[in-house]
């Protein structure tokens, strides 16, 4: 075989290889999802853009946030968050969806802030997120709920259409359209159940998610608390006509109590 023939065959092999790579790239670029296509845990239905915007409004997403979208589909929620200046990460099990999302992010000019990974949402570390977005079935929300409740107090959780059963939402927004038009917001509450020591008595708190009951017992009196509530690290409750407000900082609560026209400070330290 002459040298010329060898070179020709070599060039032909290279050309065939290049054509194969180009064909694969073109196929990837042309791949598009279809409504209702099956995924690992759910079928694919995109969130209406109007609701995506509303959910991010409810969560008050800013450039200081790190948004994680669990089951990110075509990437629209992550891309929208990135357009608001936030860092955003989509967790998606389908590699075709991940590829599509990356192309969509690049086309939207936010490829530097909108990232996507192929992963299982139930095996993903969520601890760095300040905002979690969801469009999952109720049973999947409930499977995730313990993990979400263990996140840092103040983390905002927003869900398209499906709630968390007896963990009542802090805010609900209904856009009034026919399907998949309701947003739910939860703010992860600090865990405060137990006994807290004040200078003049004990505050005993029982907690069910963000709602509080209990009693304040001092040397001179004892009274039940009413309207008890957590909002992240912020605590508020009434004792008679006195309005207690404060912030939980580890094993200490510091705040103010307003009675009539006077305002004083209070501090409580966790005992149990």
ChimeraX commands (.cxc) that place a marker at each C-alpha (Angstrom):
marker #1 position 0.00,0.00,0.00 radius 0.5
marker #1 position 1.40,3.37,-1.02 radius 0.5
marker #1 position 1.92,6.25,1.34 radius 0.5
marker #1 position -0.75,8.23,-0.50 radius 0.5
marker #1 position -3.34,5.49,0.09 radius 0.5
marker #1 position -2.45,5.36,3.79 radius 0.5
marker #1 position -2.87,9.12,4.12 radius 0.5
marker #1 position -6.23,8.98,2.33 radius 0.5
marker #1 position -7.51,6.26,4.66 radius 0.5
marker #1 position -6.24,8.16,7.66 radius 0.5
marker #1 position -7.97,11.34,6.52 radius 0.5
marker #1 position -11.17,9.41,5.81 radius 0.5
marker #1 position -11.15,7.90,9.30 radius 0.5
marker #1 position -10.72,11.36,10.81 radius 0.5
marker #1 position -13.57,12.73,8.69 radius 0.5
marker #1 position -15.87,9.89,9.74 radius 0.5
marker #1 position -15.00,10.51,13.39 radius 0.5
marker #1 position -15.66,14.24,13.08 radius 0.5
marker #1 position -18.99,13.57,11.34 radius 0.5
marker #1 position -20.02,11.19,14.13 radius 0.5
marker #1 position -19.18,13.77,16.81 radius 0.5
marker #1 position -21.07,16.47,14.92 radius 0.5
marker #1 position -24.07,14.18,14.49 radius 0.5
marker #1 position -24.12,13.45,18.21 radius 0.5
marker #1 position -23.85,17.16,19.04 radius 0.5
marker #1 position -26.62,18.00,16.60 radius 0.5
marker #1 position -28.86,15.29,18.06 radius 0.5
marker #1 position -28.26,16.65,21.56 radius 0.5
marker #1 position -29.08,20.19,20.44 radius 0.5
marker #1 position -32.26,19.05,18.73 radius 0.5
marker #1 position -33.53,16.99,21.66 radius 0.5
marker #1 position -36.73,18.42,23.10 radius 0.5
marker #1 position -38.91,17.15,25.96 radius 0.5
marker #1 position -42.56,16.26,25.49 radius 0.5
marker #1 position -45.33,17.12,27.92 radius 0.5
marker #1 position -46.06,14.24,30.28 radius 0.5
marker #1 position -42.90,12.32,29.51 radius 0.5
marker #1 position -41.99,10.01,32.42 radius 0.5
marker #1 position -39.12,10.79,34.77 radius 0.5
marker #1 position -37.66,9.04,37.79 radius 0.5
marker #1 position -40.40,10.11,40.23 radius 0.5
marker #1 position -42.77,12.32,38.23 radius 0.5
marker #1 position -43.83,13.12,34.70 radius 0.5
marker #1 position -42.56,16.34,33.16 radius 0.5
marker #1 position -44.91,19.30,33.19 radius 0.5
marker #1 position -43.28,22.74,33.12 radius 0.5
marker #1 position -44.30,25.38,35.65 radius 0.5
marker #1 position -46.05,28.35,34.02 radius 0.5
marker #1 position -43.59,31.23,33.82 radius 0.5
marker #1 position -46.08,33.49,35.59 radius 0.5
marker #1 position -46.06,31.15,38.59 radius 0.5
marker #1 position -42.27,30.80,38.51 radius 0.5
marker #1 position -42.04,34.58,38.82 radius 0.5
marker #1 position -44.59,34.62,41.63 radius 0.5
marker #1 position -42.85,31.86,43.59 radius 0.5
marker #1 position -39.54,33.69,43.44 radius 0.5
marker #1 position -41.34,36.87,44.51 radius 0.5
marker #1 position -42.83,35.01,47.48 radius 0.5
marker #1 position -39.38,33.78,48.46 radius 0.5
marker #1 position -38.00,37.32,48.01 radius 0.5
marker #1 position -35.07,36.07,45.97 radius 0.5
marker #1 position -32.18,38.53,45.74 radius 0.5
marker #1 position -28.59,38.38,44.43 radius 0.5
marker #1 position -27.56,37.29,47.94 radius 0.5
marker #1 position -29.45,33.99,47.60 radius 0.5
marker #1 position -28.48,30.50,46.53 radius 0.5
marker #1 position -31.54,28.88,44.94 radius 0.5
marker #1 position -31.82,25.12,44.46 radius 0.5
marker #1 position -34.58,23.74,42.24 radius 0.5
marker #1 position -35.37,20.07,42.95 radius 0.5
marker #1 position -36.41,18.42,39.71 radius 0.5
marker #1 position -35.38,21.31,37.52 radius 0.5
marker #1 position -36.76,20.07,34.21 radius 0.5
marker #1 position -36.00,22.47,31.36 radius 0.5
marker #1 position -34.29,24.86,33.78 radius 0.5
marker #1 position -36.75,27.76,33.67 radius 0.5
marker #1 position -36.91,28.31,37.45 radius 0.5
marker #1 position -33.13,28.23,37.82 radius 0.5
marker #1 position -32.68,30.54,34.83 radius 0.5
marker #1 position -35.28,32.99,36.16 radius 0.5
marker #1 position -33.56,33.07,39.57 radius 0.5
marker #1 position -30.21,33.66,37.87 radius 0.5
marker #1 position -31.68,36.56,35.91 radius 0.5
marker #1 position -32.46,38.13,39.29 radius 0.5
marker #1 position -28.80,37.89,40.17 radius 0.5
marker #1 position -29.00,34.84,42.44 radius 0.5
marker #1 position -26.73,31.83,42.19 radius 0.5
marker #1 position -28.97,28.94,41.21 radius 0.5
marker #1 position -28.56,25.19,40.86 radius 0.5
marker #1 position -30.93,22.73,39.24 radius 0.5
marker #1 position -31.01,19.10,40.40 radius 0.5
marker #1 position -32.32,16.87,37.62 radius 0.5
marker #1 position -32.18,13.09,37.13 radius 0.5
marker #1 position -32.66,13.08,33.33 radius 0.5
marker #1 position -29.36,13.76,31.52 radius 0.5
marker #1 position -31.20,15.01,28.43 radius 0.5
marker #1 position -32.99,17.60,30.56 radius 0.5
marker #1 position -29.68,18.64,32.12 radius 0.5
marker #1 position -28.17,19.18,28.67 radius 0.5
marker #1 position -31.24,21.12,27.51 radius 0.5
marker #1 position -31.15,23.30,30.66 radius 0.5
marker #1 position -27.49,24.17,30.14 radius 0.5
marker #1 position -28.18,25.20,26.55 radius 0.5
marker #1 position -31.19,27.27,27.68 radius 0.5
marker #1 position -29.10,28.98,30.37 radius 0.5
marker #1 position -26.37,29.79,27.88 radius 0.5
marker #1 position -28.92,31.17,25.41 radius 0.5
marker #1 position -30.38,33.34,28.19 radius 0.5
marker #1 position -26.94,34.71,29.04 radius 0.5
marker #1 position -26.86,33.33,32.59 radius 0.5
marker #1 position -24.67,30.28,32.16 radius 0.5
marker #1 position -22.29,31.65,34.80 radius 0.5
marker #1 position -24.97,31.76,37.54 radius 0.5
marker #1 position -27.41,29.02,36.45 radius 0.5
marker #1 position -25.86,25.57,36.93 radius 0.5
marker #1 position -27.34,22.10,36.52 radius 0.5
marker #1 position -26.29,18.69,37.75 radius 0.5
marker #1 position -27.54,15.19,37.04 radius 0.5
marker #1 position -28.44,13.82,40.49 radius 0.5
marker #1 position -31.12,12.32,42.73 radius 0.5
marker #1 position -32.92,15.00,44.76 radius 0.5
marker #1 position -33.20,12.66,47.76 radius 0.5
marker #1 position -29.45,12.08,47.87 radius 0.5
marker #1 position -28.40,15.70,47.33 radius 0.5
marker #1 position -26.93,17.95,50.03 radius 0.5
marker #1 position -29.29,20.92,50.33 radius 0.5
marker #1 position -27.59,22.58,53.28 radius 0.5
marker #1 position -26.09,25.54,51.39 radius 0.5
marker #1 position -29.35,26.69,49.82 radius 0.5
marker #1 position -31.23,29.73,51.09 radius 0.5
marker #1 position -34.21,29.02,48.82 radius 0.5
marker #1 position -35.61,25.65,47.70 radius 0.5
marker #1 position -38.11,25.43,44.82 radius 0.5
marker #1 position -40.30,22.41,44.11 radius 0.5
marker #1 position -42.87,21.08,41.67 radius 0.5
marker #1 position -43.28,17.56,43.02 radius 0.5
marker #1 position -46.16,15.29,43.95 radius 0.5
marker #1 position -47.48,15.48,47.55 radius 0.5
marker #1 position -45.91,12.17,48.58 radius 0.5
marker #1 position -42.51,13.38,47.36 radius 0.5
marker #1 position -42.91,16.64,49.28 radius 0.5
marker #1 position -43.63,14.58,52.39 radius 0.5
marker #1 position -40.61,12.37,51.78 radius 0.5
marker #1 position -38.45,15.51,51.58 radius 0.5
marker #1 position -40.14,17.29,54.50 radius 0.5
marker #1 position -37.90,16.02,57.33 radius 0.5
marker #1 position -34.82,17.07,55.38 radius 0.5
marker #1 position -36.31,20.49,54.67 radius 0.5
marker #1 position -37.22,21.05,58.33 radius 0.5
marker #1 position -33.60,20.35,59.29 radius 0.5
marker #1 position -32.32,23.15,57.07 radius 0.5
marker #1 position -31.10,26.43,58.49 radius 0.5
marker #1 position -33.87,28.50,60.09 radius 0.5
marker #1 position -35.05,31.14,57.65 radius 0.5
marker #1 position -34.58,28.98,54.55 radius 0.5
marker #1 position -37.51,29.63,52.21 radius 0.5
marker #1 position -39.31,26.73,50.54 radius 0.5
marker #1 position -41.67,27.40,47.63 radius 0.5
marker #1 position -43.79,24.79,45.90 radius 0.5
marker #1 position -45.92,24.77,42.77 radius 0.5
marker #1 position -49.44,23.46,43.55 radius 0.5
marker #1 position -48.67,20.84,46.21 radius 0.5
marker #1 position -48.51,21.40,49.97 radius 0.5
marker #1 position -46.82,19.75,52.98 radius 0.5
marker #1 position -49.98,18.41,54.67 radius 0.5
marker #1 position -50.09,19.54,58.33 radius 0.5
marker #1 position -47.09,21.84,57.94 radius 0.5
marker #1 position -49.22,24.81,56.98 radius 0.5
marker #1 position -47.80,27.27,54.49 radius 0.5
marker #1 position -46.76,30.72,55.70 radius 0.5
marker #1 position -48.17,32.17,52.50 radius 0.5
marker #1 position -50.37,30.91,49.65 radius 0.5
marker #1 position -50.80,32.69,46.33 radius 0.5
marker #1 position -53.41,31.60,43.76 radius 0.5
marker #1 position -53.03,33.15,40.32 radius 0.5
marker #1 position -56.56,32.11,39.34 radius 0.5
marker #1 position -55.83,30.01,36.26 radius 0.5
marker #1 position -57.08,26.46,35.75 radius 0.5
marker #1 position -54.19,24.18,36.69 radius 0.5
marker #1 position -50.83,24.42,38.45 radius 0.5
marker #1 position -51.30,28.06,39.38 radius 0.5
marker #1 position -50.92,28.03,43.17 radius 0.5
marker #1 position -47.71,28.83,45.01 radius 0.5
marker #1 position -46.96,27.79,48.61 radius 0.5
marker #1 position -44.27,29.35,50.79 radius 0.5
marker #1 position -42.79,27.94,54.00 radius 0.5
marker #1 position -40.05,29.51,56.10 radius 0.5
marker #1 position -38.05,26.91,58.02 radius 0.5
marker #1 position -38.56,27.64,61.73 radius 0.5
marker #1 position -35.92,27.50,64.44 radius 0.5
marker #1 position -36.51,24.62,66.87 radius 0.5
marker #1 position -37.45,26.13,70.23 radius 0.5
marker #1 position -39.51,23.49,72.00 radius 0.5
marker #1 position -38.43,23.10,75.63 radius 0.5
marker #1 position -37.83,25.16,78.75 radius 0.5
marker #1 position -36.21,28.58,78.59 radius 0.5
marker #1 position -35.02,30.46,81.68 radius 0.5
marker #1 position -35.79,34.16,82.05 radius 0.5
marker #1 position -34.51,36.43,84.81 radius 0.5
marker #1 position -37.79,36.12,86.69 radius 0.5
marker #1 position -39.16,32.73,85.62 radius 0.5
marker #1 position -39.46,30.02,83.01 radius 0.5
marker #1 position -40.89,30.01,79.50 radius 0.5
marker #1 position -42.16,26.57,78.47 radius 0.5
marker #1 position -42.72,26.14,74.74 radius 0.5
marker #1 position -44.42,23.43,72.72 radius 0.5
marker #1 position -43.88,23.62,68.98 radius 0.5
marker #1 position -45.65,22.28,65.91 radius 0.5
marker #1 position -43.71,23.52,62.93 radius 0.5
marker #1 position -43.97,27.35,63.07 radius 0.5
marker #1 position -46.76,27.44,65.66 radius 0.5
marker #1 position -46.10,27.73,69.40 radius 0.5
marker #1 position -48.10,27.09,72.56 radius 0.5
marker #1 position -46.97,27.02,76.17 radius 0.5
marker #1 position -46.82,29.14,79.30 radius 0.5
marker #1 position -44.75,31.79,81.04 radius 0.5
marker #1 position -44.38,31.26,84.80 radius 0.5
marker #1 position -42.80,33.96,86.96 radius 0.5
marker #1 position -42.45,34.30,90.72 radius 0.5
marker #1 position -45.78,36.12,90.90 radius 0.5
marker #1 position -47.91,34.70,88.12 radius 0.5
marker #1 position -48.36,32.06,85.43 radius 0.5
marker #1 position -50.12,32.51,82.10 radius 0.5
marker #1 position -50.53,30.72,78.82 radius 0.5
marker #1 position -48.97,32.21,75.73 radius 0.5
marker #1 position -51.19,32.95,72.73 radius 0.5
marker #1 position -50.54,33.77,69.06 radius 0.5
marker #1 position -47.16,32.03,69.34 radius 0.5
marker #1 position -45.28,31.81,66.07 radius 0.5
marker #1 position -41.85,31.31,64.55 radius 0.5
marker #1 position -40.71,32.92,61.33 radius 0.5
marker #1 position -37.26,31.54,60.77 radius 0.5
marker #1 position -35.27,32.69,63.81 radius 0.5
marker #1 position -37.87,35.30,64.76 radius 0.5
marker #1 position -40.21,34.46,67.64 radius 0.5
marker #1 position -43.38,36.25,68.73 radius 0.5
marker #1 position -46.15,35.54,71.25 radius 0.5
marker #1 position -48.58,37.22,73.61 radius 0.5
marker #1 position -48.84,36.84,77.36 radius 0.5
marker #1 position -52.01,38.63,78.33 radius 0.5
marker #1 position -51.63,42.10,76.80 radius 0.5
marker #1 position -47.85,41.92,76.60 radius 0.5
marker #1 position -46.36,41.35,73.16 radius 0.5
marker #1 position -43.08,39.42,73.21 radius 0.5
marker #1 position -40.79,39.52,70.19 radius 0.5
marker #1 position -37.30,38.16,69.87 radius 0.5
marker #1 position -34.64,36.40,67.87 radius 0.5
marker #1 position -33.27,32.94,68.54 radius 0.5
marker #1 position -29.48,32.84,68.56 radius 0.5
marker #1 position -28.50,29.27,69.35 radius 0.5
marker #1 position -29.40,28.62,72.99 radius 0.5
marker #1 position -30.39,32.24,73.67 radius 0.5
marker #1 position -33.43,34.35,72.79 radius 0.5
marker #1 position -33.10,38.12,72.95 radius 0.5
marker #1 position -35.89,40.57,72.30 radius 0.5
marker #1 position -38.38,43.13,73.52 radius 0.5
marker #1 position -41.71,43.01,75.33 radius 0.5
marker #1 position -44.28,45.75,74.74 radius 0.5
marker #1 position -46.87,46.35,77.45 radius 0.5
marker #1 position -49.10,49.35,76.96 radius 0.5
marker #1 position -46.83,52.19,76.00 radius 0.5
marker #1 position -43.67,50.75,77.56 radius 0.5
marker #1 position -41.04,48.56,75.95 radius 0.5
marker #1 position -38.50,46.54,77.89 radius 0.5
marker #1 position -35.94,43.93,76.93 radius 0.5
marker #1 position -36.02,40.23,77.72 radius 0.5
marker #1 position -33.54,37.39,77.46 radius 0.5
marker #1 position -34.13,33.67,77.77 radius 0.5
marker #1 position -31.62,30.82,77.89 radius 0.5
marker #1 position -32.41,27.25,76.93 radius 0.5
marker #1 position -32.58,24.79,79.83 radius 0.5
marker #1 position -33.79,21.70,77.98 radius 0.5
marker link #1:1,2 radius 0.2
marker link #1:2,3 radius 0.2
marker link #1:3,4 radius 0.2
marker link #1:4,5 radius 0.2
marker link #1:5,6 radius 0.2
marker link #1:6,7 radius 0.2
marker link #1:7,8 radius 0.2
marker link #1:8,9 radius 0.2
marker link #1:9,10 radius 0.2
marker link #1:10,11 radius 0.2
marker link #1:11,12 radius 0.2
marker link #1:12,13 radius 0.2
marker link #1:13,14 radius 0.2
marker link #1:14,15 radius 0.2
marker link #1:15,16 radius 0.2
marker link #1:16,17 radius 0.2
marker link #1:17,18 radius 0.2
marker link #1:18,19 radius 0.2
marker link #1:19,20 radius 0.2
marker link #1:20,21 radius 0.2
marker link #1:21,22 radius 0.2
marker link #1:22,23 radius 0.2
marker link #1:23,24 radius 0.2
marker link #1:24,25 radius 0.2
marker link #1:25,26 radius 0.2
marker link #1:26,27 radius 0.2
marker link #1:27,28 radius 0.2
marker link #1:28,29 radius 0.2
marker link #1:29,30 radius 0.2
marker link #1:30,31 radius 0.2
marker link #1:31,32 radius 0.2
marker link #1:32,33 radius 0.2
marker link #1:33,34 radius 0.2
marker link #1:34,35 radius 0.2
marker link #1:35,36 radius 0.2
marker link #1:36,37 radius 0.2
marker link #1:37,38 radius 0.2
marker link #1:38,39 radius 0.2
marker link #1:39,40 radius 0.2
marker link #1:40,41 radius 0.2
marker link #1:41,42 radius 0.2
marker link #1:42,43 radius 0.2
marker link #1:43,44 radius 0.2
marker link #1:44,45 radius 0.2
marker link #1:45,46 radius 0.2
marker link #1:46,47 radius 0.2
marker link #1:47,48 radius 0.2
marker link #1:48,49 radius 0.2
marker link #1:49,50 radius 0.2
marker link #1:50,51 radius 0.2
marker link #1:51,52 radius 0.2
marker link #1:52,53 radius 0.2
marker link #1:53,54 radius 0.2
marker link #1:54,55 radius 0.2
marker link #1:55,56 radius 0.2
marker link #1:56,57 radius 0.2
marker link #1:57,58 radius 0.2
marker link #1:58,59 radius 0.2
marker link #1:59,60 radius 0.2
marker link #1:60,61 radius 0.2
marker link #1:61,62 radius 0.2
marker link #1:62,63 radius 0.2
marker link #1:63,64 radius 0.2
marker link #1:64,65 radius 0.2
marker link #1:65,66 radius 0.2
marker link #1:66,67 radius 0.2
marker link #1:67,68 radius 0.2
marker link #1:68,69 radius 0.2
marker link #1:69,70 radius 0.2
marker link #1:70,71 radius 0.2
marker link #1:71,72 radius 0.2
marker link #1:72,73 radius 0.2
marker link #1:73,74 radius 0.2
marker link #1:74,75 radius 0.2
marker link #1:75,76 radius 0.2
marker link #1:76,77 radius 0.2
marker link #1:77,78 radius 0.2
marker link #1:78,79 radius 0.2
marker link #1:79,80 radius 0.2
marker link #1:80,81 radius 0.2
marker link #1:81,82 radius 0.2
marker link #1:82,83 radius 0.2
marker link #1:83,84 radius 0.2
marker link #1:84,85 radius 0.2
marker link #1:85,86 radius 0.2
marker link #1:86,87 radius 0.2
marker link #1:87,88 radius 0.2
marker link #1:88,89 radius 0.2
marker link #1:89,90 radius 0.2
marker link #1:90,91 radius 0.2
marker link #1:91,92 radius 0.2
marker link #1:92,93 radius 0.2
marker link #1:93,94 radius 0.2
marker link #1:94,95 radius 0.2
marker link #1:95,96 radius 0.2
marker link #1:96,97 radius 0.2
marker link #1:97,98 radius 0.2
marker link #1:98,99 radius 0.2
marker link #1:99,100 radius 0.2
marker link #1:100,101 radius 0.2
marker link #1:101,102 radius 0.2
marker link #1:102,103 radius 0.2
marker link #1:103,104 radius 0.2
marker link #1:104,105 radius 0.2
marker link #1:105,106 radius 0.2
marker link #1:106,107 radius 0.2
marker link #1:107,108 radius 0.2
marker link #1:108,109 radius 0.2
marker link #1:109,110 radius 0.2
marker link #1:110,111 radius 0.2
marker link #1:111,112 radius 0.2
marker link #1:112,113 radius 0.2
marker link #1:113,114 radius 0.2
marker link #1:114,115 radius 0.2
marker link #1:115,116 radius 0.2
marker link #1:116,117 radius 0.2
marker link #1:117,118 radius 0.2
marker link #1:118,119 radius 0.2
marker link #1:119,120 radius 0.2
marker link #1:120,121 radius 0.2
marker link #1:121,122 radius 0.2
marker link #1:122,123 radius 0.2
marker link #1:123,124 radius 0.2
marker link #1:124,125 radius 0.2
marker link #1:125,126 radius 0.2
marker link #1:126,127 radius 0.2
marker link #1:127,128 radius 0.2
marker link #1:128,129 radius 0.2
marker link #1:129,130 radius 0.2
marker link #1:130,131 radius 0.2
marker link #1:131,132 radius 0.2
marker link #1:132,133 radius 0.2
marker link #1:133,134 radius 0.2
marker link #1:134,135 radius 0.2
marker link #1:135,136 radius 0.2
marker link #1:136,137 radius 0.2
marker link #1:137,138 radius 0.2
marker link #1:138,139 radius 0.2
marker link #1:139,140 radius 0.2
marker link #1:140,141 radius 0.2
marker link #1:141,142 radius 0.2
marker link #1:142,143 radius 0.2
marker link #1:143,144 radius 0.2
marker link #1:144,145 radius 0.2
marker link #1:145,146 radius 0.2
marker link #1:146,147 radius 0.2
marker link #1:147,148 radius 0.2
marker link #1:148,149 radius 0.2
marker link #1:149,150 radius 0.2
marker link #1:150,151 radius 0.2
marker link #1:151,152 radius 0.2
marker link #1:152,153 radius 0.2
marker link #1:153,154 radius 0.2
marker link #1:154,155 radius 0.2
marker link #1:155,156 radius 0.2
marker link #1:156,157 radius 0.2
marker link #1:157,158 radius 0.2
marker link #1:158,159 radius 0.2
marker link #1:159,160 radius 0.2
marker link #1:160,161 radius 0.2
marker link #1:161,162 radius 0.2
marker link #1:162,163 radius 0.2
marker link #1:163,164 radius 0.2
marker link #1:164,165 radius 0.2
marker link #1:165,166 radius 0.2
marker link #1:166,167 radius 0.2
marker link #1:167,168 radius 0.2
marker link #1:168,169 radius 0.2
marker link #1:169,170 radius 0.2
marker link #1:170,171 radius 0.2
marker link #1:171,172 radius 0.2
marker link #1:172,173 radius 0.2
marker link #1:173,174 radius 0.2
marker link #1:174,175 radius 0.2
marker link #1:175,176 radius 0.2
marker link #1:176,177 radius 0.2
marker link #1:177,178 radius 0.2
marker link #1:178,179 radius 0.2
marker link #1:179,180 radius 0.2
marker link #1:180,181 radius 0.2
marker link #1:181,182 radius 0.2
marker link #1:182,183 radius 0.2
marker link #1:183,184 radius 0.2
marker link #1:184,185 radius 0.2
marker link #1:185,186 radius 0.2
marker link #1:186,187 radius 0.2
marker link #1:187,188 radius 0.2
marker link #1:188,189 radius 0.2
marker link #1:189,190 radius 0.2
marker link #1:190,191 radius 0.2
marker link #1:191,192 radius 0.2
marker link #1:192,193 radius 0.2
marker link #1:193,194 radius 0.2
marker link #1:194,195 radius 0.2
marker link #1:195,196 radius 0.2
marker link #1:196,197 radius 0.2
marker link #1:197,198 radius 0.2
marker link #1:198,199 radius 0.2
marker link #1:199,200 radius 0.2
marker link #1:200,201 radius 0.2
marker link #1:201,202 radius 0.2
marker link #1:202,203 radius 0.2
marker link #1:203,204 radius 0.2
marker link #1:204,205 radius 0.2
marker link #1:205,206 radius 0.2
marker link #1:206,207 radius 0.2
marker link #1:207,208 radius 0.2
marker link #1:208,209 radius 0.2
marker link #1:209,210 radius 0.2
marker link #1:210,211 radius 0.2
marker link #1:211,212 radius 0.2
marker link #1:212,213 radius 0.2
marker link #1:213,214 radius 0.2
marker link #1:214,215 radius 0.2
marker link #1:215,216 radius 0.2
marker link #1:216,217 radius 0.2
marker link #1:217,218 radius 0.2
marker link #1:218,219 radius 0.2
marker link #1:219,220 radius 0.2
marker link #1:220,221 radius 0.2
marker link #1:221,222 radius 0.2
marker link #1:222,223 radius 0.2
marker link #1:223,224 radius 0.2
marker link #1:224,225 radius 0.2
marker link #1:225,226 radius 0.2
marker link #1:226,227 radius 0.2
marker link #1:227,228 radius 0.2
marker link #1:228,229 radius 0.2
marker link #1:229,230 radius 0.2
marker link #1:230,231 radius 0.2
marker link #1:231,232 radius 0.2
marker link #1:232,233 radius 0.2
marker link #1:233,234 radius 0.2
marker link #1:234,235 radius 0.2
marker link #1:235,236 radius 0.2
marker link #1:236,237 radius 0.2
marker link #1:237,238 radius 0.2
marker link #1:238,239 radius 0.2
marker link #1:239,240 radius 0.2
marker link #1:240,241 radius 0.2
marker link #1:241,242 radius 0.2
marker link #1:242,243 radius 0.2
marker link #1:243,244 radius 0.2
marker link #1:244,245 radius 0.2
marker link #1:245,246 radius 0.2
marker link #1:246,247 radius 0.2
marker link #1:247,248 radius 0.2
marker link #1:248,249 radius 0.2
marker link #1:249,250 radius 0.2
marker link #1:250,251 radius 0.2
marker link #1:251,252 radius 0.2
marker link #1:252,253 radius 0.2
marker link #1:253,254 radius 0.2
marker link #1:254,255 radius 0.2
marker link #1:255,256 radius 0.2
marker link #1:256,257 radius 0.2
marker link #1:257,258 radius 0.2
marker link #1:258,259 radius 0.2
marker link #1:259,260 radius 0.2
marker link #1:260,261 radius 0.2
marker link #1:261,262 radius 0.2
marker link #1:262,263 radius 0.2
marker link #1:263,264 radius 0.2
marker link #1:264,265 radius 0.2
marker link #1:265,266 radius 0.2
marker link #1:266,267 radius 0.2
marker link #1:267,268 radius 0.2
marker link #1:268,269 radius 0.2
marker link #1:269,270 radius 0.2
marker link #1:270,271 radius 0.2
marker link #1:271,272 radius 0.2
view
